[in-house]
Amino acid sequence: MKKIPVVLSLATLILVFAKVFAQNKEVRSTGDFNGHWVFTTESSVFDLLLTQKGSILTGSHCSTMLKGNKIDCFMNSSDVSINGTVKDSNMVTIDFKSYFSGSSGKAALRKISTTKMEWKIIEEPKGEFYLPDSAILTKI
């Protein structure tokens, strides 16, 4: 009769460890997208300023194209144009707002390394906008 309490105690202990491990795995799988990320070409500059708190990602973008003739950003650095929830250590889908058209789109951010990240628009905003369809950004 003493075997039943031991089995129940062992089962309870296994469940507790499983729960702790699952919680720790969730924390570890949340990637770090924080920082200032930049992509430049001869005629354009695109940068993201991202802040991540836990799994919540917010930030702003600024894009100048056609040698500065088209600008898609607010001048106030406190404006938020990017929102997302990090569920994977290497990839996050974000909603972004084009300041040029005032409409929203979706993009995927994929970490390539601690200093490189890919930006790819997966749903274009309506109207005219000036953000790259895809880019490899470097953390500065």
Contact map, one row per residue, 1 for C-alpha under 8 A:
11110000000000000000000000000000000000000000000000000000000000000000000000000000000000000000000000000000000000000000000000000000000000000000
11111100000000000000000000000000000000000000000000000000000000000000000000000000000000000000000000000000000000000000000000000000000000000000
11111110000000000000000000000000000000000000000000000000000000000000000000000000000000000000000000000000000000000000000000000000000000000000
11111111000000000000000000000000000000000000000000000000000000000000000000000000000000000000000000000000000000000000000000000000000000000000
01111111100000000000000000000000000000000000000000000000000000000000000000000000000000000000000000000000000000000000000000000000000000000000
01111111110000000000000000000000000000000000000000000000000000000000000000000000000000000000000000000000000000000000000000000000000000000000
00111111111000000000000000000000000000000000000000000000000000000000000000000000000000000000000000000000000000000000000000000000000000000000
00011111111100000000000000000000000000000000000000000000000000000000000000000000000000000000000000000000000000000000000000000000000000000000
00001111111110000000000000000000000000000000000000000000000000000000000000000000000000000000000000000000000000000000000000000000000000000000
00000111111111000000000000000000000000000000000000000000000000000000000000000000000000000000000000000000000000000000000000000000000000000000
00000011111111100000000000000000000000000000000000000000000000000000000000000000000000000000000000000000000000000000000000000000000000000000
00000001111111110000000000000000000000000000000000000000000000000000000000000000000000000000000000000000000000000000000000000000000000000000
00000000111111111000000000000000000000000000000000000000000000000000000000000000000000000000000000000000000000000000000000000000000000000000
00000000011111111100000000000000000000000000000000000000000000000000000000000000000000000000000000000000000000000000000000000000000000000000
00000000001111111110000000000000000000000000000000000000000000000000000000000000000000000000000000000000000000000000000000000000000000000000
00000000000111111111000000000000000000000000000000000000000000000000000000000000000000000000000000000000000000000000000000000000000000000000
00000000000011111111100000000000000000000000000000000000000000000000000000000000000000000000000000000000000000000000000000000000000000000000
00000000000001111111110000000000000000000000000000000000000000000000000000000000000000000000000000000000000000000000000000000000000000000000
00000000000000111111111000000000000000000000000000000000000000000000000000000000000000000000000000000000000000000000000000000000000000000000
00000000000000011111111100000000000000000000000000000000000000000000000000000000000000000000000000000000000000000000000000000000000000000000
00000000000000001111111110000000000000000000000000000000000000000000000000000000000000000000000000000000000000000000000000000000000000000000
00000000000000000111111111000000000000000000000000000000000000000000000000000000000000000000000000000000000000000000000000000000000000000000
00000000000000000011111111100000000000000000000000000000000000000000000000000000000000000000000000000000000000000000000000000000000000000000
00000000000000000001111111110000000000000000000000000000000000000000000000000000000000000000000000000000000000000000000000000000000000000000
00000000000000000000111111111000000000000000000000000000000000000000000000000000000000000000000000000000000000000000000000000000000000000000
00000000000000000000011111111100000000000000000000000000000000000000000000000000000000000000000000000000000000000000000000000000000000000000
00000000000000000000001111111100000000000000000000000000000000000000000000000000000000000000000000000000000000000000000000000000000000000000
00000000000000000000000111111110000000000000000000000000000000000000000000000000000000001000000000000000000000000000000000000000000000000000
00000000000000000000000011111110000000000000000000000000000000000000000000000000000000111000000000000000000000000000000000000000000000000000
00000000000000000000000001111111000000000000000000000110000000000000000000000000000001111000000000000000000000000000000000000000000000000000
00000000000000000000000000011111100000000000000000000000000000000000000000000000000001011110000000000000000000000000000000000000000000000000
00000000000000000000000000000111110000000000000000010000000000000000000000000000000000001000000000000000000000000000000000000000000000000000
00000000000000000000000000000011111000000000000001110000100000000000000000000000000000000000000000000000000000100000000000000000000000000000
00000000000000000000000000000001111100000000000011110000000000000000000000000000000000000000000000000000000000000000000000000000000000000000
00000000000000000000000000000000111110000000000111100000000000000000000000000000000000000000000000000000000000000000000000000000000000000011
00000000000000000000000000000000011111000000001111000000000000000000000000000000000000000000000000000000000000000000000000000000000000000011
00000000000000000000000000000000001111100000001111000000000000000000000000000000000000000000000000000000000000000000100000000000000000001111
00000000000000000000000000000000000111110000111100000000000000000000000000000000000000000000000000000000000000000000000000000000000000001111
00000000000000000000000000000000000011111000111000000000000000000000000000000000000000000000000000000000000000000000000000000000000000111100
00000000000000000000000000000000000001111111110000000000000000000000000000000000000000000000000000000000000000000000000000000000000000000000
00000000000000000000000000000000000000111111100000000000000000000000000000000000000000000000000000000000000000000000000000000000000000000000
00000000000000000000000000000000000000011111000000000000000000000010000000000000000000000000000000000000000000000000000000000000000000000000
00000000000000000000000000000000000000011111100000000000000000001111000000000000000000000000000000000000000000000000000000000000000000000000
00000000000000000000000000000000000000011111110000000000000000111111000000000000000000000000000000000000000000000000000000000000000000000000
00000000000000000000000000000000000001111011111000000000000001111000000000000000000000000000000000000000000000000000000000000000000000000000
00000000000000000000000000000000000001110001111100000000000011110000000000000000000000000000000000000000000000000000000000000000001100000000
00000000000000000000000000000000000111100000111110000000000011100000000000000000000000000000000000000000000000000000000000000000000000001000
00000000000000000000000000000000001111000000011111000000001111000000000000000000000000000000000000000000000000000000000000000000000000000000
00000000000000000000000000000000011110000000001111100000001110000000000000000000000000000000000000000000000000000000000000000000000000000000
00000000000000000000000000000000111110000000000111110000111100000000000000000000000000000000000000000000000000000000000000000000000000000000
00000000000000000000000000000000111000000000000011111000111000000000000000000000000000000000000000000000000000000000000000000000000000000000
00000000000000000000000000000001110000000000000001111111110000000000000000000000000000000000000000000000000000000000000000000000000000000000
00000000000000000000000000000000000000000000000000111111100000000000000000000000000000000000000000000000000000000000000000000000000000000000
00000000000000000000000000000100000000000000000000011111000000000000000000000000000000000000000000000000000000000000000000000000000000000000
00000000000000000000000000000100000000000000000000011111100000000000000000000000000011100000000000000000000000000000000000000000000000000000
00000000000000000000000000000000000000000000000000011111110000000000000000000000001111000000000000000000000000000000000000000000000000000000
00000000000000000000000000000000100000000000000001111011111000000000000000000000011111000000000000000000000000000000000000000000000000000000
00000000000000000000000000000000000000000000000001110001111100000000000000000001111100000000000000000000000000000000000000000000000000000000
00000000000000000000000000000000000000000000000111100000111110000000000000000011111000000000000000000000000000000000000000000000000000000000
00000000000000000000000000000000000000000000000111000000011111000000000000001111110000000000000000000000000000000000000000000000000000000000
00000000000000000000000000000000000000000000011110000000001111100000000010000000110000000000000000000000000000000000000000000000000000000000
00000000000000000000000000000000000000000000111100000000000111110000001111000000000000000000000000000000000000000000000000000000000000000000
00000000000000000000000000000000000000000001111000000000000011111000001110000000000000000000000000000000000000000000000000000000011000000000
00000000000000000000000000000000000000000001110000000000000001111111111100000000000000000000000000000000000000000000000000000000010000000000
00000000000000000000000000000000000000000011100000000000000000111111111000000000000000000000000000000000000000000000000000000000011000000000
00000000000000000000000000000000000000000011000000000000000000011111110000000000000000000000000000000000000000000000000000000000000000000000
00000000000000000000000000000000000000000111000000000000000000011111110000000000000000000000000000000000000000000000000000000000000000000000
00000000000000000000000000000000000000000011000000000000000000011111111000000000000000000000000000000000000000000000000000000000000000000000
00000000000000000000000000000000000000000000000000000000000000011111111000000000000000000000000000000000000000000000000000000000000000000000
00000000000000000000000000000000000000000000000000000000000000011111111100000000000000000000000000000000000000000000000000000000010000000000
00000000000000000000000000000000000000000000000000000000000001111001111110000000000000000000000000010000000000000000000000000000010000000000
00000000000000000000000000000000000000000000000000000000000001110000011111000000000000000000000001110000000000000000000000000000111000000000
00000000000000000000000000000000000000000000000000000000000011100000001111100000000000000000000001110000000000000000000000000000000000000000
00000000000000000000000000000000000000000000000000000000000001000000000111111010000000000000000000100000000000000000000000000000000000000000
00000000000000000000000000000000000000000000000000000000000000000000000011111000000000000000000000000000000000000000000000000000000000000000
00000000000000000000000000000000000000000000000000000000000000000000000001111110000000000000000000000000000000000000000000000000000000000000
00000000000000000000000000000000000000000000000000000000000100000000000001111110000000000000000000000000000000000000000000000000000000000000
00000000000000000000000000000000000000000000000000000000000100000000000000011111000000000000000000000000000000000000000000000000000000000000
00000000000000000000000000000000000000000000000000000000001100000000000001011111100000000000000000000000000000000000000000000000000000000000
00000000000000000000000000000000000000000000000000000000011100000000000000000111111000000000000000000000000000000000000000000000000000000000
00000000000000000000000000000000000000000000000000000000011110000000000000000011111000000000001111000000000000000000000000000000000000000000
00000000000000000000000000000000000000000000000000000000111110000000000000000001111100000000011110000000000000000000000000000000000000000000
00000000000000000000000000000000000000000000000000000001111000000000000000000001111110000000011100000000000000000000000000000000000000000000
00000000000000000000000000000000000000000000000000000001110000000000000000000000011111000001111000000000000000000000000000000000000000000000
00000000000000000000000000000000000000000000000000000011100000000000000000000000001111100001110000000000000000000000000000000000000000000000
00000000000000000000000000000110000000000000000000000011100000000000000000000000000111111011100000000000000000000000000000000000000000000000
00000000000000000000000000001100000000000000000000000010000000000000000000000000000011111011000000000000000000000000000000000000000000000000
00000000000000000000000000001110000000000000000000000000000000000000000000000000000001111111000000000000000000000000000000000000000000000000
00000000000000000000000000011111000000000000000000000000000000000000000000000000000001111110000000000000000000100000000000000000000000000000
00000000000000000000000000000010000000000000000000000000000000000000000000000000000000011111000000000000000001110000000000000000000000000000
00000000000000000000000000000010000000000000000000000000000000000000000000000000000001111111100000000000000111100000000000000000000000000000
00000000000000000000000000000000000000000000000000000000000000000000000000000000000111110111110000000000000111000000000000000000000000000000
00000000000000000000000000000000000000000000000000000000000000000000000000000000000111000011111000000000011110000000000000000000000000000000
00000000000000000000000000000000000000000000000000000000000000000000000000000000011110000001111100000000011110000000000000000000000000000000
00000000000000000000000000000000000000000000000000000000000000000000000000000000111100000000111110000001111000000000000000000000000000000000
00000000000000000000000000000000000000000000000000000000000000000000000000000000111000000000011111000001111000000000000000000000000000000000
00000000000000000000000000000000000000000000000000000000000000000000000000000000110000000000001111100111100000000000000000001000000000000000
00000000000000000000000000000000000000000000000000000000000000000000000110000000100000000000000111111111100000000000000000001000111000000000
00000000000000000000000000000000000000000000000000000000000000000000000111000000000000000000000011111110000000000000000000000000100000000000
00000000000000000000000000000000000000000000000000000000000000000000001110000000000000000000000001111100000000000000000000000001110000000000
00000000000000000000000000000000000000000000000000000000000000000000000000000000000000000000000001111110000000000000000000001111100000000000
00000000000000000000000000000000000000000000000000000000000000000000000000000000000000000000000011111111000000000000000000000000000000000000
00000000000000000000000000000000000000000000000000000000000000000000000000000000000000000000000011101111100000000000000000001110000000000000
00000000000000000000000000000000000000000000000000000000000000000000000000000000000000000000001111000111110000000000000000011100000000000000
00000000000000000000000000000000000000000000000000000000000000000000000000000000000000000000001111000011111000000000000011111100000000000000
00000000000000000000000000000000000000000000000000000000000000000000000000000000000000000000111100000001111100000000000011111000000000000000
00000000000000000000000000000000000000000000000000000000000000000000000000000000000000000000111100000000111110000000001111100000000000000000
00000000000000000000000000000000000000000000000000000000000000000000000000000000000000000011110000000000011111000000011111000000000000000000
00000000000000000000000000000000000000000000000000000000000000000000000000000000000000000011110000000000001111100000111100000000000000000000
00000000000000000000000000000000000000000000000000000000000000000000000000000000000000000111000000000000000111110000111000000000000000000000
00000000000000000000000000000000100000000000000000000000000000000000000000000000000000001110000000000000000011111101110000000000000000000000
00000000000000000000000000000000000000000000000000000000000000000000000000000000000000000100000000000000000001111111110000000000000000000000
00000000000000000000000000000000000000000000000000000000000000000000000000000000000000000000000000000000000000111111100000000000000000000000
00000000000000000000000000000000000000000000000000000000000000000000000000000000000000000000000000000000000000111111000000000000000000000010
00000000000000000000000000000000000000000000000000000000000000000000000000000000000000000000000000000000000000011111100000000000000000000111
00000000000000000000000000000000000000000000000000000000000000000000000000000000000000000000000000000000000000111111110000000000000000011110
00000000000000000000000000000000000010000000000000000000000000000000000000000000000000000000000000000000000011111011111000000000000000011110
00000000000000000000000000000000000000000000000000000000000000000000000000000000000000000000000000000000000111110001111100000000000001111000
00000000000000000000000000000000000000000000000000000000000000000000000000000000000000000000000000000000001111000000111110000000000011111000
00000000000000000000000000000000000000000000000000000000000000000000000000000000000000000000000000000000001110000000011111000000000111100000
00000000000000000000000000000000000000000000000000000000000000000000000000000000000000000000000000000000111100000000001111110000000111000000
00000000000000000000000000000000000000000000000000000000000000000000000000000000000000000000000000000000111100000000000111110000000000000000
00000000000000000000000000000000000000000000000000000000000000000000000000000000000000000000000000000000111000000000000011111000000000000000
00000000000000000000000000000000000000000000000000000000000000000000000000000000000000000000000000000001110000000000000011111100000000000000
00000000000000000000000000000000000000000000000000000000000000000000000000000000000000000000000011001011110000000000000000111111100000000000
00000000000000000000000000000000000000000000000000000000000000000000000000000000000000000000000000001011100000000000000000011111000000000000
00000000000000000000000000000000000000000000000000000000000000000000000000000000000000000000000000001010000000000000000000001111100000000000
00000000000000000000000000000000000000000000000000000000000000000000000000000000000000000000000000011000000000000000000000001111110000000000
00000000000000000000000000000000000000000000000000000000000000000000000100000000000000000000000001111000000000000000000000001011111000000000
00000000000000000000000000000000000000000000000000000000000000111000011100000000000000000000000001010000000000000000000000000001111100000000
00000000000000000000000000000000000000000000010000000000000000101000000100000000000000000000000001000000000000000000000000000000111110000000
00000000000000000000000000000000000000000000010000000000000000000000000000000000000000000000000000000000000000000000000110000000011111100000
00000000000000000000000000000000000000000000000000000000000000000000000000000000000000000000000000000000000000000000001110000000001111100000
00000000000000000000000000000000000000000000000000000000000000000000000000000000000000000000000000000000000000000000011110000000000111110000
00000000000000000000000000000000000000100000000000000000000000000000000000000000000000000000000000000000000000000000011100000000000111111000
00000000000000000000000000000000000000100000000000000000000000000000000000000000000000000000000000000000000000000001111000000000000001111100
00000000000000000000000000000000000011100000001000000000000000000000000000000000000000000000000000000000000000000001111000000000000000111110
00000000000000000000000000000000000011100000000000000000000000000000000000000000000000000000000000000000000000000011100000000000000000011111
00000000000000000000000000000000001111000000000000000000000000000000000000000000000000000000000000000000000000000111100000000000000000001111
00000000000000000000000000000000001111000000000000000000000000000000000000000000000000000000000000000000000000000010000000000000000000000111
